Amino acid sequence: MLDHGDTVLVAVSGGIDSIVLLDLLRRLATDYGIPLHVAHLDHGLRASSAADARFVERLAEARALPIHVSRLDPETLATHRKLGTEGAAREARYAFLESVATKIGASRIALGHTANDQTETILYRLIRGAGTTGLRGIPPVRGPYIRPLIEASRSEIYAYAQERGLAWRVDASNADPSLVRNRIRHRVLPELEAINPRANEAIRRGSILAAESEETGRFLVSTLWDAVCAEEGGERLSFRGGVLSSYPRAVRKLLLREGARRVRGELTGIGNDHVEAVVRLIADDASRGELSLPGLHVRVQADEILLTREAEAPPLPWEFPVAIGETAIPDPPITLTLAVRDGPINLESGEPWTEFADADRVAFPMQLRSRRKGDRFVPFGLGKRVKLKDFLINERVPYFNRDRVPLLCDREKIVWVVGVRLSDEVRITDTTRRVLSMRAETREGERG
């Protein structure tokens, strides 16, 4: 938790836990060479809060420790109000501590959480449906925060305070039964201890197992990630559906949670029920589907599972005239190059984005457009007209990409489903005198 010479900011509320914490750190300060500062935030939520602040100030002065005190104004608290009163006060307190630590150059912020706080936190998260991450409880070290008392029980804290003759303030709100944590402390835990006197230890052992399970999960995810993740960038990520589906259900959920975290930046608001909904969507016999979750959109199409920060708006219908020569289309960003040539030509380009047609069977002028309802097409080699929709399905063009496939058309028909198939109506024959060459390229240089 500490390196020699660390400057430590000690959060002191005036309660017994923080008073014991400060006393212990003072006794260790010389050996560790750690300068101590005291921080106290008056939340202004209780009538006695001002007296608590004065108590901490006098305590620090008596021990010749620099102290940093601030009173929380209602407006600051209101910025975090969506978290509830207790949650708002906690967020404001952390913001205050980090601000002071930055100002004084403290590398560590010491908090007075105890083993009992750990147990209460685990139970609180358990009844709210937390997974292994939540059941790990309060970490002894996280970022600049350290919790030196996290393995000391409340009874040990009290015995130490008595032995040392320490004085502390009593927070009357700790007995308020309207607060969930107080009901856990005063009602639930005593009942559990009546069943098992070592219930606190048993619950904390469970949190250690949860931490080990979490560590195993992170190892699995990192090991499998490259195999299952097809594309990742910005607020967009795609999985290889076949690979993901080959893993056990629990592993699929781990990978999906990691995908959601990477796309959203956090997992707040994403629970097990959300992940289960994605797993069910993937397991559905249908080859496509969509799902909107808090701050996350999931799209399944053929073998791709796409996660985006927000739902992608369906593309609007579009249409652009094209002429012989080079035509740059702004959206989608395609450059189409058309040329008419006389005589024989090498037709084996080997590239899906280059095609050749009988120029005399094309009814110029031409246009590049998106598909329309009722479109029909005569695919090369089939020789009969079919619904474009059915053709795209048979060609396994993903459902959500079908409106993005460019169609090169003349006045009468679809000449080329770009990158997919030429029309049989314009194919080269032995009687062809002029050849229309067609080439599509994205502005970024990737053909498509």
C-alpha positions as CSV (number, residue, x, y, z in Angstrom):
1,M,0.0,0.0,0.0
2,L,2.8,2.4,0.8
3,D,6.3,3.2,-0.5
4,H,8.8,5.0,1.6
5,G,8.3,8.8,1.3
6,D,4.7,8.6,0.0
7,T,2.7,11.7,1.0
8,V,-0.6,10.3,2.4
9,L,-3.9,12.2,2.6
10,V,-6.0,10.6,5.4
11,A,-9.8,11.0,5.1
12,V,-11.0,11.6,8.6
13,S,-14.7,11.9,9.3
14,G,-14.4,11.9,13.1
15,G,-15.9,8.4,13.5
16,I,-14.1,5.6,15.2
17,D,-12.8,3.9,12.1
18,S,-11.1,7.0,10.7
19,I,-9.7,8.0,14.1
20,V,-8.1,4.6,14.5
21,L,-6.7,4.8,10.9
22,L,-5.1,8.2,11.6
23,D,-3.6,7.0,14.9
24,L,-2.1,3.9,13.3
25,L,-0.6,5.9,10.4
26,R,0.9,8.4,12.7
27,R,2.6,5.6,14.6
28,L,4.0,4.2,11.3
29,A,4.8,7.6,9.7
30,T,8.4,7.8,11.1
31,D,9.4,4.2,10.1
32,Y,7.8,4.6,6.6
33,G,8.9,8.3,6.2
34,I,5.4,9.2,5.1
35,P,4.2,12.8,5.5
36,L,0.5,12.9,6.6
37,H,-2.2,15.3,5.7
38,V,-5.8,15.2,7.1
39,A,-8.9,15.9,5.0
40,H,-12.4,16.4,6.1
41,L,-15.5,17.2,4.1
42,D,-18.5,18.6,5.9
43,H,-21.5,17.3,3.8
44,G,-23.9,19.5,5.7
45,L,-26.4,16.7,5.8
46,R,-26.7,16.5,9.6
47,A,-27.2,19.1,12.3
48,S,-24.0,17.9,14.0
49,S,-21.8,18.1,10.9
50,A,-20.2,21.4,11.8
51,A,-19.3,20.1,15.2
52,D,-17.7,17.0,13.6
53,A,-15.6,19.3,11.4
54,R,-14.4,21.4,14.4
55,F,-13.5,18.1,16.2
56,V,-11.4,16.9,13.3
57,E,-9.7,20.3,13.0
58,R,-8.8,20.4,16.7
59,L,-7.5,16.8,16.5
60,A,-5.2,17.6,13.6
61,E,-3.9,20.8,15.2
62,A,-3.2,18.9,18.4
63,R,-1.1,16.5,16.4
64,A,0.6,19.2,14.3
65,L,-0.8,17.7,11.1
66,P,-1.8,19.9,8.1
67,I,-5.6,19.8,7.6
68,H,-7.8,20.5,4.7
69,V,-11.5,21.1,5.4
70,S,-14.3,22.0,3.1
71,R,-18.1,22.3,3.4
72,L,-20.2,20.9,0.6
73,D,-22.6,23.5,-0.8
74,P,-26.1,22.3,-1.9
75,E,-25.4,23.0,-5.6
76,T,-22.3,20.7,-5.7
77,L,-24.3,17.9,-4.0
78,A,-27.1,18.5,-6.5
79,T,-24.8,17.6,-9.4
80,H,-24.7,14.1,-8.1
81,R,-28.3,13.9,-7.0
82,K,-29.3,11.2,-9.5
83,L,-27.2,8.8,-7.3
84,G,-29.4,9.4,-4.3
85,T,-28.4,11.4,-1.2
86,E,-25.8,8.9,0.1
87,G,-24.4,8.2,-3.4
88,A,-24.2,11.9,-4.1
89,A,-22.3,12.6,-0.9
90,R,-19.9,9.7,-1.7
91,E,-19.1,11.0,-5.2
92,A,-18.7,14.6,-3.9
93,R,-16.4,13.3,-1.1
94,Y,-14.1,11.4,-3.6
95,A,-14.0,14.5,-5.8
96,F,-12.9,16.6,-2.8
97,L,-10.2,14.1,-1.7
98,E,-8.7,13.8,-5.2
99,S,-8.7,17.6,-5.6
100,V,-6.8,18.0,-2.3
101,A,-4.4,15.1,-3.1
102,T,-3.5,16.8,-6.4
103,K,-3.0,20.1,-4.8
104,I,-0.6,18.8,-2.1
105,G,1.1,16.1,-4.3
106,A,-0.2,13.2,-2.3
107,S,0.3,9.8,-4.0
108,R,-2.0,7.9,-1.6
109,I,-5.4,8.6,-0.1
110,A,-6.2,6.5,3.0
111,L,-9.7,5.5,3.8
112,G,-11.0,3.8,7.0
113,H,-13.1,0.9,5.6
114,T,-13.0,-2.2,7.8
115,A,-13.8,-5.9,7.4
116,N,-17.3,-5.2,8.5
117,D,-17.8,-2.6,5.8
118,Q,-16.5,-5.2,3.4
119,T,-19.1,-7.8,4.5
120,E,-21.9,-5.2,4.4
121,T,-20.9,-4.1,0.9
122,I,-20.8,-7.7,-0.4
123,L,-24.3,-8.4,1.0
124,Y,-25.7,-5.2,-0.3
125,R,-24.4,-6.0,-3.8
126,L,-25.5,-9.6,-3.6
127,I,-29.2,-8.6,-2.9
128,R,-29.0,-6.2,-5.9
129,G,-27.9,-9.1,-8.2
130,A,-24.2,-8.3,-8.6
131,G,-22.0,-10.7,-10.5
132,T,-18.5,-11.7,-9.6
133,T,-17.1,-8.2,-10.2
134,G,-19.4,-6.7,-7.6
135,L,-19.0,-9.6,-5.1
136,R,-15.3,-9.0,-5.0
137,G,-16.2,-6.3,-2.5
138,I,-14.0,-3.2,-1.7
139,P,-10.5,-3.5,-3.0
140,P,-7.7,-2.8,-0.5
141,V,-5.9,-0.8,-3.2
142,R,-7.5,0.9,-6.2
143,G,-5.7,3.8,-7.9
144,P,-4.5,6.3,-5.2
145,Y,-6.9,4.8,-2.6
146,I,-5.7,2.5,0.1
147,R,-7.7,0.9,2.9
148,P,-5.2,-0.3,5.6
149,L,-8.1,-1.5,8.0
150,I,-9.9,-3.6,5.4
151,E,-9.1,-6.8,7.2
152,A,-9.7,-5.5,10.8
153,S,-13.1,-6.2,12.3
154,R,-15.2,-3.6,14.0
155,S,-14.6,-5.3,17.4
156,E,-10.8,-5.1,16.9
157,I,-11.1,-1.4,15.9
158,Y,-13.1,-0.7,19.1
159,A,-10.7,-2.6,21.3
160,Y,-7.7,-0.7,19.8
161,A,-9.5,2.7,20.3
162,Q,-10.2,1.8,23.9
163,E,-6.6,0.7,24.6
164,R,-5.2,3.8,23.1
165,G,-7.7,6.1,24.9
166,L,-8.9,7.6,21.6
167,A,-12.0,9.9,21.4
168,W,-14.3,9.9,18.4
169,R,-17.6,11.3,17.2
170,V,-20.7,9.1,16.9
171,D,-22.8,9.5,13.7
172,A,-26.4,9.2,14.7
173,S,-27.4,8.4,11.1
174,N,-25.6,5.0,11.4
175,A,-28.7,3.9,13.4
176,D,-31.2,5.2,10.9
177,P,-33.2,2.1,9.8
178,S,-34.3,3.8,6.6
179,L,-30.8,3.3,5.1
180,V,-30.3,-0.2,3.6
181,R,-26.8,-0.5,4.9
182,N,-27.9,0.1,8.4
183,R,-30.6,-2.6,8.2
184,I,-27.9,-5.0,6.9
185,R,-25.6,-4.0,9.8
186,H,-28.2,-4.1,12.6
187,R,-30.7,-6.7,11.5
188,V,-29.4,-9.0,8.7
189,L,-25.8,-9.6,10.0
190,P,-26.9,-10.4,13.6
191,E,-29.3,-13.0,12.2
192,L,-26.6,-14.6,10.0
193,E,-24.2,-14.6,12.9
194,A,-26.8,-16.4,15.0
195,I,-26.7,-19.2,12.4
196,N,-23.0,-19.1,12.0
197,P,-20.9,-17.0,14.5
198,R,-18.2,-16.7,11.8
199,A,-20.6,-15.5,9.1
200,N,-18.5,-12.4,8.5
201,E,-15.4,-14.5,7.7
202,A,-17.5,-16.9,5.5
203,I,-18.9,-14.0,3.4
204,R,-15.4,-12.5,2.9
205,R,-14.0,-15.8,1.9
206,G,-16.8,-15.9,-0.8
207,S,-15.5,-12.5,-2.0
208,I,-12.0,-13.9,-2.3
209,L,-13.4,-16.8,-4.5
210,A,-15.3,-14.2,-6.6
211,A,-12.0,-12.3,-7.1
212,E,-10.2,-15.4,-8.2
213,S,-13.1,-16.2,-10.6
214,E,-12.9,-12.7,-12.0
215,E,-9.2,-13.1,-12.5
216,T,-9.7,-16.4,-14.3
217,G,-12.4,-14.7,-16.5
218,R,-10.0,-11.9,-17.5
219,F,-7.4,-14.5,-18.4
220,L,-9.8,-16.4,-20.6
221,V,-11.0,-13.2,-22.3
222,S,-7.5,-12.0,-23.1
223,T,-6.5,-15.5,-24.4
224,L,-9.6,-15.8,-26.7
225,W,-10.0,-12.2,-27.7
226,D,-7.9,-12.2,-31.0
227,A,-9.7,-15.3,-32.2
228,V,-13.2,-14.0,-31.6
229,C,-12.9,-10.3,-32.3
230,A,-13.0,-9.5,-36.0
231,E,-12.8,-5.7,-35.9
232,E,-12.4,-3.1,-33.2
233,G,-12.2,0.6,-33.4
234,G,-13.7,3.7,-31.8
235,E,-17.2,2.9,-30.5
236,R,-17.6,-0.1,-32.8
237,L,-16.7,-3.8,-32.4
238,S,-17.6,-7.0,-34.2
239,F,-17.3,-10.6,-33.2
240,R,-17.0,-13.7,-35.4
241,G,-20.4,-15.3,-34.7
242,G,-19.3,-18.8,-35.4
243,V,-16.3,-18.6,-33.2
244,L,-18.2,-17.0,-30.3
245,S,-21.0,-19.6,-30.6
246,S,-18.5,-22.4,-30.3
247,Y,-17.5,-21.4,-26.7
248,P,-19.5,-22.5,-23.6
249,R,-22.3,-20.1,-22.7
250,A,-20.5,-18.7,-19.6
251,V,-17.4,-17.9,-21.8
252,R,-19.7,-16.2,-24.4
253,K,-21.1,-14.0,-21.7
254,L,-17.6,-13.0,-20.5
255,L,-16.6,-12.0,-24.0
256,L,-19.8,-10.1,-24.7
257,R,-19.4,-8.2,-21.4
258,E,-15.9,-7.3,-22.4
259,G,-17.1,-6.2,-25.8
260,A,-19.7,-4.0,-24.2
261,R,-17.2,-2.5,-21.9
262,R,-14.8,-1.6,-24.7
263,V,-17.5,0.0,-26.8
264,R,-19.2,1.9,-24.0
265,G,-16.1,2.6,-21.9
266,E,-17.8,1.1,-18.8
267,L,-20.4,-1.5,-17.8
268,T,-22.6,0.7,-15.6
269,G,-26.2,0.0,-16.5
270,I,-25.4,-3.4,-18.2
271,G,-26.5,-6.3,-16.1
272,N,-26.7,-10.0,-16.5
273,D,-30.2,-9.8,-17.9
274,H,-28.9,-7.6,-20.8
275,V,-26.0,-10.0,-21.6
276,E,-28.4,-13.0,-21.5
277,A,-30.7,-11.2,-24.0
278,V,-27.7,-10.9,-26.4
279,V,-26.9,-14.6,-25.9
280,R,-30.5,-15.5,-26.7
281,L,-30.4,-13.3,-29.8
282,I,-27.3,-15.0,-31.1
283,A,-28.7,-18.5,-30.4
284,D,-31.9,-17.7,-32.3
285,D,-32.3,-19.7,-35.5
286,A,-32.8,-16.5,-37.5
287,S,-29.7,-15.2,-39.1
288,R,-30.3,-11.6,-38.1
289,G,-31.7,-9.4,-35.4
290,E,-31.1,-6.3,-33.4
291,L,-31.2,-5.3,-29.7
292,S,-30.9,-2.0,-28.0
293,L,-29.4,-1.9,-24.5
294,P,-28.4,1.0,-22.3
295,G,-25.8,2.9,-24.4
296,L,-25.3,-0.1,-26.6
297,H,-26.7,-1.4,-29.9
298,V,-26.3,-5.1,-30.9
299,R,-26.8,-6.3,-34.4
300,V,-26.6,-9.9,-35.6
301,Q,-26.2,-10.6,-39.3
302,A,-25.1,-13.9,-40.7
303,D,-21.7,-14.6,-39.0
304,E,-21.1,-11.1,-37.6
305,I,-22.1,-9.8,-34.2
306,L,-21.8,-6.0,-34.3
307,L,-21.7,-3.9,-31.1
308,T,-21.9,-0.1,-31.5
309,R,-22.3,2.8,-29.1
310,E,-25.5,3.9,-30.7
311,A,-27.8,2.3,-33.2
312,E,-26.7,3.1,-36.8
313,A,-29.4,4.9,-38.7
314,P,-30.7,3.0,-41.7
315,P,-29.3,4.4,-44.9
316,L,-31.5,6.8,-46.9
317,P,-32.4,6.0,-50.5
318,W,-29.8,7.5,-52.8
319,E,-29.2,7.9,-56.5
320,F,-26.4,9.6,-58.6
321,P,-26.1,10.0,-62.4
322,V,-22.8,8.5,-63.8
323,A,-21.2,9.1,-67.2
324,I,-18.3,7.7,-69.2
325,G,-15.1,8.5,-67.4
326,E,-14.7,8.9,-63.6
327,T,-17.6,9.9,-61.3
328,A,-17.0,10.5,-57.6
329,I,-20.1,9.7,-55.5
330,P,-20.0,11.6,-52.1
331,D,-22.1,9.1,-50.1
332,P,-21.3,6.3,-50.2
333,P,-17.8,7.4,-51.0
334,I,-17.3,5.5,-54.2
335,T,-15.4,6.5,-57.4
336,L,-16.9,4.7,-60.4
337,T,-14.9,4.6,-63.6
338,L,-16.6,3.7,-66.9
339,A,-14.9,3.2,-70.3
340,V,-16.1,2.0,-73.7
341,R,-13.6,0.2,-75.8
342,D,-13.7,-1.4,-79.3
343,G,-12.6,-4.8,-80.2
344,P,-11.5,-7.8,-78.0
345,I,-10.5,-7.2,-74.4
346,N,-9.0,-9.3,-71.6
347,L,-12.1,-10.0,-69.4
348,E,-10.3,-11.9,-66.7
349,S,-9.7,-9.2,-64.1
350,G,-10.2,-11.6,-61.1
351,E,-11.6,-8.7,-59.1
352,P,-15.2,-8.5,-57.9
353,W,-15.1,-4.6,-58.2
354,T,-14.2,-4.7,-61.9
355,E,-16.7,-6.0,-64.5
356,F,-17.2,-5.9,-68.3
357,A,-20.5,-5.6,-70.3
358,D,-21.7,-5.4,-73.9
359,A,-21.9,-1.6,-74.3
360,D,-24.5,-1.9,-77.1
361,R,-26.9,-3.8,-74.8
362,V,-26.7,-0.9,-72.2
363,A,-29.4,1.8,-72.4
364,F,-27.4,4.9,-71.6
365,P,-27.4,7.1,-69.6
366,M,-26.5,5.3,-66.4
367,Q,-27.0,5.8,-62.7
368,L,-25.7,4.4,-59.4
369,R,-28.3,4.0,-56.7
370,S,-29.5,2.0,-53.7
371,R,-32.1,-0.8,-54.0
372,R,-35.8,-0.1,-54.3
373,K,-38.8,-2.1,-53.3
374,G,-39.8,-4.4,-56.1
375,D,-36.3,-4.4,-57.8
376,R,-35.7,-7.3,-60.1
377,F,-32.5,-8.6,-61.7
378,V,-31.3,-11.2,-64.2
379,P,-28.1,-12.6,-62.6
380,F,-25.3,-13.7,-64.9
381,G,-25.5,-17.4,-65.6
382,L,-29.1,-17.7,-64.4
383,G,-30.8,-16.3,-67.5
384,K,-34.1,-15.4,-65.8
385,R,-35.4,-12.4,-63.8
386,V,-35.6,-12.8,-60.0
387,K,-36.4,-10.5,-57.1
388,L,-33.3,-8.6,-56.1
389,K,-34.1,-9.3,-52.5
390,D,-34.1,-13.1,-53.1
391,F,-30.8,-12.8,-55.1
392,L,-29.1,-11.0,-52.3
393,I,-30.3,-13.5,-49.8
394,N,-29.0,-16.4,-51.9
395,E,-25.7,-14.6,-52.2
396,R,-25.5,-14.4,-48.4
397,V,-25.3,-10.6,-48.4
398,P,-25.9,-9.7,-44.7
399,Y,-29.4,-8.3,-44.1
400,F,-28.2,-5.0,-42.7
401,N,-25.9,-4.4,-45.7
402,R,-28.4,-5.0,-48.5
403,D,-29.5,-1.3,-48.6
404,R,-25.8,-0.3,-48.9
405,V,-25.0,-2.4,-51.9
406,P,-24.6,-0.1,-54.9
407,L,-26.6,-0.9,-58.1
408,L,-25.3,0.4,-61.5
409,C,-28.4,0.8,-63.7
410,D,-29.3,2.0,-67.1
411,R,-32.6,3.5,-68.2
412,E,-34.3,0.0,-68.1
413,K,-32.6,-2.4,-65.8
414,I,-29.9,-3.2,-63.2
415,V,-26.7,-3.7,-65.1
416,W,-24.4,-4.6,-62.2
417,V,-24.9,-5.4,-58.5
418,V,-21.6,-3.8,-57.7
419,G,-19.1,-6.3,-56.2
420,V,-21.6,-9.2,-56.4
421,R,-22.8,-10.1,-59.9
422,L,-23.2,-8.7,-63.5
423,S,-26.6,-8.9,-65.3
424,D,-27.0,-11.7,-67.8
425,E,-28.8,-9.1,-70.0
426,V,-25.5,-7.3,-70.8
427,R,-23.0,-10.2,-70.8
428,I,-20.3,-10.3,-73.4
429,T,-21.1,-12.6,-76.4
430,D,-19.4,-13.6,-79.7
431,T,-21.2,-10.7,-81.4
432,T,-20.1,-8.0,-79.0
433,R,-18.4,-5.1,-80.8
434,R,-17.9,-2.6,-78.0
435,V,-17.1,-3.4,-74.4
436,L,-18.1,-1.3,-71.3
437,S,-15.5,-1.7,-68.5
438,M,-16.7,-0.8,-65.0
439,R,-14.6,-0.3,-61.9
440,A,-15.7,0.7,-58.4
441,E,-13.3,1.9,-55.7
442,T,-13.8,3.5,-52.3
443,R,-12.2,6.9,-51.7
444,E,-10.0,5.4,-49.0
445,G,-8.5,3.1,-51.6
446,E,-10.4,0.0,-50.5
447,R,-12.5,-1.5,-53.3
448,G,-16.1,-2.0,-52.3
